[in-house]
Amino acid sequence: MTDATGWLEKIKALPLQDNVRVMNVCGGHERSVTLSGMRTALPDAIELIPGPGCPVCVCPEEDIYQAIQLAVEDGVILVAFGDMLRVPVNVAKNSIRSLAEARAAGADVRPIASPTEAREIADQHPDRQVVFFAAGFETTTAPVAAMLVEGIPDNLSVLLSGRLTWPAVAMLLDSEDAGFDCLIAPGHVSTVMGPEEWAFVTDKHGIPAAVAGFDPSSLLAATYSVLRQHLEGKTFLDNCYQGVVRPGGNPDARKQLDTALFVDKANWRGIGEIPASGFSIHPDYAQHDARLRFTDYTADERRRAGQMPPGCDCARVVLGKIYPNQCKLYGTACTPRTPVGPCMVSDEGACRIWLSSGVEYAA
């Protein structure tokens, strides 16, 4: 197996003439690319673009607002993956704008790392209503589905904000300017759903694509593959994460998703509504659907097409239209300690990754 150095040498030997834009879909990929210094190691003709692979970044603000109100107004125990606690929403000045602020104001908001913890908290508090605000892509949504199928306490509900990864890329490719020439597809998502989900990139659009893992060797192997496809004009979906990603994905995980959830249109913050891109809870499990069990606080005026806070360019960062450090708020008004937009919150958010790695604002 070729190591990272070997793949880098192979890439440098390619006869690249023009600039080639390579988008990575996954926030985990972007973290590995940035922390490893891959951008500076590759030839100047290769442009690595972070894409829409941060579930925290695209979680619609009406869902976050709903979670905040359930914690503050309905007095539930609200549990969520840690990154979600700090994502801000657009509200009037001096209003609670995040789950972290709701917690500081006295609401019972708790960060968790897995669905198992949500069940445990519900078991420990049988006299309280517990709501699990579950935002994520296929990789984290599959365990939520499994939890529902296996059975959960009567006092536990799920506020689901799950998304599929590929529809956002399909939307970009169907637009007039996709903004990239090659694609690095996410390894963990492909582990669950199978690499075949990404075949539309090569088959329908003729764009080189490769599935990659998260170590530099796998990422560089995938980069070499798509660049060689680009040069030779022969596109195919390459699997550069074969030790983990298998044809068909994980049959058990996919069965759990199909049993407990169904796919429907969904709103993406900063992007808008995308057909067949979100998971909803199946009617058979409606008794655990927080959207049906509790008051709906998301009035029509809050259901905006992914509006970001004033001056925030997270929408264009998510779509790969600008680099994180091209946002005017980057590193000044917007930092990991004081985030304005969602891309500065999560460890998978490109803005946070870049700023934490020392990338300065590009004036």
CORFEN-V522333 format. One record per residue. N is the residue number from 1. PHI is phi in whole degrees, 0 to 359 (NA if undefined). PSI is psi in radians with two decimals (999 if undefined). Layout:
# CORFEN-V522333
N|PHI|PSI ; N|PHI|PSI
This chain:
# CORFEN-V522333
1|NA|2.30 ; 2|288|2.38 ; 3|273|-3.14 ; 4|301|-0.74 ; 5|298|-0.72 ; 6|297|-0.76 ; 7|295|-0.67 ; 8|297|-0.71 ; 9|294|-0.67 ; 10|298|-0.72 ; 11|295|-0.76 ; 12|295|-0.41 ; 13|276|-0.16 ; 14|290|2.43 ; 15|278|1.13 ; 16|287|2.28 ; 17|256|-0.93 ; 18|256|2.93 ; 19|294|2.37 ; 20|238|2.18 ; 21|262|2.07 ; 22|246|2.02 ; 23|265|2.33 ; 24|257|2.31 ; 25|280|-0.58 ; 26|269|2.37 ; 27|297|-0.57 ; 28|294|-0.64 ; 29|297|-0.78 ; 30|298|-0.67 ; 31|298|-0.79 ; 32|294|-0.73 ; 33|300|-0.82 ; 34|288|-0.82 ; 35|292|-0.51 ; 36|277|-0.17 ; 37|74|0.43 ; 38|299|-0.65 ; 39|300|-0.73 ; 40|283|-0.37 ; 41|277|-0.46 ; 42|279|2.76 ; 43|302|2.64 ; 44|299|-0.42 ; 45|288|-0.21 ; 46|260|2.10 ; 47|251|2.02 ; 48|265|2.11 ; 49|246|2.15 ; 50|288|2.41 ; 51|247|-2.79 ; 52|276|0.72 ; 53|259|0.64 ; 54|236|1.82 ; 55|297|-0.57 ; 56|296|-0.66 ; 57|291|-0.56 ; 58|257|-0.01 ; 59|298|2.12 ; 60|298|2.49 ; 61|293|-0.44 ; 62|295|-0.52 ; 63|289|-0.72 ; 64|295|-0.74 ; 65|300|-0.76 ; 66|301|-0.77 ; 67|298|-0.74 ; 68|300|-0.81 ; 69|292|-0.63 ; 70|298|-0.68 ; 71|288|-0.72 ; 72|277|-0.84 ; 73|271|-0.70 ; 74|268|-0.20 ; 75|68|0.47 ; 76|282|2.87 ; 77|277|2.00 ; 78|258|2.06 ; 79|245|2.52 ; 80|203|2.76 ; 81|300|2.47 ; 82|310|-0.72 ; 83|299|-0.52 ; 84|292|-0.36 ; 85|293|-0.42 ; 86|253|0.07 ; 87|284|2.16 ; 88|276|2.67 ; 89|240|2.88 ; 90|276|1.88 ; 91|222|2.96 ; 92|297|2.68 ; 93|304|2.45 ; 94|74|0.11 ; 95|269|2.80 ; 96|289|2.14 ; 97|246|0.05 ; 98|203|2.87 ; 99|295|-0.56 ; 100|296|-0.71 ; 101|291|-0.61 ; 102|297|-0.71 ; 103|296|-0.73 ; 104|296|-0.48 ; 105|275|-0.01 ; 106|114|-0.10 ; 107|290|2.65 ; 108|271|1.48 ; 109|246|2.24 ; 110|229|2.27 ; 111|282|2.44 ; 112|229|2.91 ; 113|248|-0.23 ; 114|204|2.75 ; 115|301|-0.52 ; 116|303|-0.68 ; 117|295|-0.62 ; 118|298|-0.77 ; 119|296|-0.73 ; 120|298|-0.74 ; 121|295|-0.69 ; 122|296|-0.70 ; 123|296|-0.63 ; 124|285|-0.33 ; 125|230|1.18 ; 126|295|-0.31 ; 127|268|0.03 ; 128|241|2.63 ; 129|274|2.29 ; 130|243|2.28 ; 131|242|2.19 ; 132|262|1.88 ; 133|278|1.77 ; 134|253|1.71 ; 135|253|2.41 ; 136|166|3.03 ; 137|268|-2.92 ; 138|304|-0.65 ; 139|297|-0.72 ; 140|268|-0.33 ; 141|283|-0.55 ; 142|302|-0.78 ; 143|295|-0.52 ; 144|294|-0.76 ; 145|298|-0.75 ; 146|299|-0.69 ; 147|300|-0.75 ; 148|294|-0.74 ; 149|295|-0.70 ; 150|290|-0.41 ; 151|105|2.32 ; 152|229|2.83 ; 153|301|2.66 ; 154|299|-0.47 ; 155|270|0.17 ; 156|251|2.22 ; 157|236|2.81 ; 158|240|2.17 ; 159|263|1.68 ; 160|270|2.28 ; 161|227|0.98 ; 162|271|2.53 ; 163|227|2.61 ; 164|271|2.58 ; 165|279|-0.74 ; 166|294|-0.55 ; 167|299|-0.55 ; 168|293|-0.66 ; 169|291|-0.70 ; 170|299|-0.68 ; 171|297|-0.75 ; 172|297|-0.76 ; 173|291|-0.47 ; 174|277|-0.17 ; 175|278|3.03 ; 176|291|-0.55 ; 177|226|1.70 ; 178|295|-0.59 ; 179|89|0.10 ; 180|209|2.76 ; 181|253|-0.39 ; 182|217|2.78 ; 183|228|2.34 ; 184|257|1.96 ; 185|273|2.66 ; 186|286|2.29 ; 187|290|-0.79 ; 188|293|-0.71 ; 189|297|-0.73 ; 190|293|-0.48 ; 191|298|-0.69 ; 192|279|-0.88 ; 193|265|-0.26 ; 194|94|2.56 ; 195|292|-0.33 ; 196|300|-0.42 ; 197|303|-0.43 ; 198|262|0.09 ; 199|295|-0.44 ; 200|298|-0.46 ; 201|296|-0.77 ; 202|275|-0.76 ; 203|286|-0.73 ; 204|271|-0.66 ; 205|251|-0.15 ; 206|65|0.50 ; 207|260|2.24 ; 208|301|2.44 ; 209|214|2.59 ; 210|210|2.43 ; 211|276|2.33 ; 212|232|2.67 ; 213|275|-2.77 ; 214|246|-0.02 ; 215|269|2.72 ; 216|305|-0.62 ; 217|299|-0.83 ; 218|293|-0.73 ; 219|296|-0.72 ; 220|290|-0.62 ; 221|297|-0.76 ; 222|294|-0.69 ; 223|296|-0.77 ; 224|300|-0.75 ; 225|299|-0.86 ; 226|290|-0.57 ; 227|292|-0.70 ; 228|293|-0.70 ; 229|301|-0.76 ; 230|299|-0.75 ; 231|291|-0.68 ; 232|272|-0.19 ; 233|70|0.39 ; 234|240|1.81 ; 235|262|2.45 ; 236|201|2.82 ; 237|271|1.96 ; 238|263|2.45 ; 239|254|1.79 ; 240|259|0.41 ; 241|221|0.80 ; 242|293|-0.40 ; 243|293|-0.33 ; 244|237|-0.73 ; 245|271|2.14 ; 246|239|2.68 ; 247|305|2.34 ; 248|85|-0.18 ; 249|70|-2.52 ; 250|256|1.81 ; 251|302|-0.67 ; 252|294|-0.78 ; 253|296|-0.73 ; 254|294|-0.62 ; 255|295|-0.73 ; 256|297|-0.74 ; 257|299|-0.78 ; 258|292|-0.50 ; 259|281|-0.82 ; 260|267|-0.35 ; 261|229|2.93 ; 262|219|2.77 ; 263|264|2.35 ; 264|215|3.01 ; 265|299|2.67 ; 266|207|2.64 ; 267|270|2.38 ; 268|244|2.20 ; 269|297|2.26 ; 270|87|-0.18 ; 271|240|-0.79 ; 272|109|-2.87 ; 273|279|2.30 ; 274|238|2.23 ; 275|299|2.52 ; 276|48|0.82 ; 277|236|0.00 ; 278|230|2.69 ; 279|264|2.40 ; 280|234|2.75 ; 281|282|2.29 ; 282|297|2.53 ; 283|306|-0.50 ; 284|297|-0.34 ; 285|243|0.45 ; 286|299|-0.48 ; 287|294|-0.25 ; 288|248|0.23 ; 289|269|1.93 ; 290|298|-0.46 ; 291|292|-0.48 ; 292|264|-0.40 ; 293|272|-0.42 ; 294|235|3.00 ; 295|301|2.43 ; 296|269|1.95 ; 297|264|0.00 ; 298|267|1.50 ; 299|296|2.83 ; 300|305|-0.67 ; 301|292|-0.31 ; 302|274|-0.32 ; 303|277|1.14 ; 304|274|2.88 ; 305|282|1.05 ; 306|72|0.58 ; 307|299|2.38 ; 308|262|2.87 ; 309|299|2.72 ; 310|306|2.29 ; 311|85|-0.18 ; 312|276|2.28 ; 313|253|0.39 ; 314|303|-0.60 ; 315|301|-0.81 ; 316|287|-0.51 ; 317|295|-0.81 ; 318|301|-0.66 ; 319|275|0.02 ; 320|74|0.33 ; 321|277|-0.51 ; 322|222|2.81 ; 323|279|2.70 ; 324|307|-0.74 ; 325|282|0.13 ; 326|265|-0.08 ; 327|283|2.36 ; 328|293|-0.38 ; 329|272|-0.19 ; 330|302|2.11 ; 331|75|-0.02 ; 332|246|-1.56 ; 333|290|-0.49 ; 334|248|1.97 ; 335|223|2.92 ; 336|301|-0.54 ; 337|283|-0.60 ; 338|230|1.24 ; 339|288|2.40 ; 340|264|-0.77 ; 341|248|2.83 ; 342|294|-0.42 ; 343|290|-0.22 ; 344|263|0.01 ; 345|267|-0.97 ; 346|279|2.68 ; 347|294|-0.26 ; 348|259|0.02 ; 349|279|2.27 ; 350|300|-0.67 ; 351|296|-0.79 ; 352|296|-0.75 ; 353|301|-0.83 ; 354|294|-0.81 ; 355|293|-0.71 ; 356|294|-0.39 ; 357|267|0.06 ; 358|89|0.20 ; 359|285|2.17 ; 360|272|2.85 ; 361|299|2.36 ; 362|265|1.75 ; 363|296|999
